[in-house]
Structures are given as structure tokens and as C-alpha cells.
Amino acid sequence: MTQPDPTEHAPVSRRQRVSLEGTIATASAVSACIVAVASMFTAVQALDVSQAAARQRIFEQQLSVCLQFGELTSRAVADTEKNIDRVAGPLDDAGVAEIEAAFASSAEFSRQMHQQYLQMTMLLPEDVADAAYKTIEKRTEIYNAQIEIYNAGEITPAALAALTALGGQEQDLLNEASTACSGYVSDKAGIKE
């Protein structure tokens, strides 16, 4: 009796045929994946660049608004409208004209300060913008003190002293706000003071 061949009933291994179309399709799929990954990498790089550009633009705007605020502060230092260069006594025509000019100047300064404050609220931290707002409130007090002198028709020593004190307080507040603004921008720029 002959021994059965163990390989006789074993399944025959088959080789699969590979078509040219299948190879091309596989290569195309792999290429598409590579292109997709490369595109995502490029998109991430572009996003990083655009975010860096946006941060730079915001910093430039912050610097600009602080410089403009600094200019207003310097103008206020030189501005003598709040310290009326008159002696105590009744307002003559020159005194009335001086106060009326001070009203116009004060109104324009207030407008510019308010514009700066609005920009600061959009670009700078709340504490910096709040410091600028205090200067606007003080400017309103100065304006009201000028109105009282105008309506009274005379400059009393007390009114003149009060107006001078308000002017000094405004100057202090302007300096504080300007320092807060420049300090914030310097910190953002990495400049040690």
C-alpha cells in the first residue's frame, strides 16, 4: 500500500495578478495623501505667518495710539488755557474773549481725548484705557470751572486757585495714563525700562 502524499490535497497557493491600472491607482492614492499632508503643513505655516503678521499689526496700532496720546499729553503741558493769565476781578472784554477761546480749545482737546480713549479701549488693556478716561473726566471738571467763571462775569481768587489745581490734577492724570500706555507697549516689545 502506498503512503498518500501529504501535499496532494493541500491548497495550492496562488499568485494574484497585478494590473497596471491598479498599480497606478495605488500610486495616485499615495501621491494624493502626500500632497494633502504637504498642503496641510503649508496651510499651518501660512496660518502661523498670518497670525504673526496680525500680532505685528496690532502692536503697531497700539504703539501708534500711545504715541498720539503722548502728543496730546505734551500739548496739555504747554497749554495754558486752564490757567487763565488774568488777575482776579471782573472780566473785561479781553477776559471774556480769552475764556471763549479757552472753551473752543477745551472742546477740541476733549474731542481728541475721547477719540484716543475709544481707540485705547479697542487696542489696549482695560486698566490703560481707564487711566485715559480719568483724564477726560478731569477735562470736564476744568470746562465746568471755566463756565462758572464765565457765568459769574469775574475771576475770584478762589475760582482761579481751583482752576489751577484742576489743571495740575489733569496733568498728573495725563502723565499717569501716558506712562501706563508706553509701559504696556514697551513690555509687549520686550523693552526693559
Steps between C-alpha positions, in 0.01 A plus 500: 500500500641834408511783743286799399692806408424764766532781250257343266190658655667817630361820356707634223631850571401741234665809384282795435534687185577867528352724243671811376185699578502382862863594546437845356193545720697401812787733410251780434334448838837508676594815307169662591565427870848651476362808325223531762750479787728751327202732443400477865857576606508799264162619630622478860815693408290763320272526804801550727633769267161675480460486880847646545414774249173569682681525835754735344222718355321518836827594671559776243150636565556488877828685457333758277217573743747532789715742299193709416397501865852608593475790255171609659662482842790718381255752357313512828825578682555801276134599503429789734130531417394355836726736693350825388770764481286762666488662837200457726220740431218568257535362148560772245457447127847347473425263788171390341675442167772302677250272672301454179822398322573264790155341453569430134847365573372288787218356287747403225740348751213304657397370158853381426534343845170315456609374160828375649312337787272310259803370309666400826194301610526295180877451500627509857422332833215641706723653768691706240177621337351580843801720579428698182131528591589669829665779300176554308308530828751755629475699176123518556560642848731763352240593239233537769730719710554724197122520449453610862754781456338604172150503647614689810661765280803515726804305606513456873824395670325180612380419146846567358662279765246223432560519125877486549464199731280320248757567230772345715282197574428455131871515425571231757229276356625555145853406607374188678294390197787571262741303720257207521461501122871519421577245772257250348641544149859478628414179682342354184812594304723343763666831585616526860459844648 
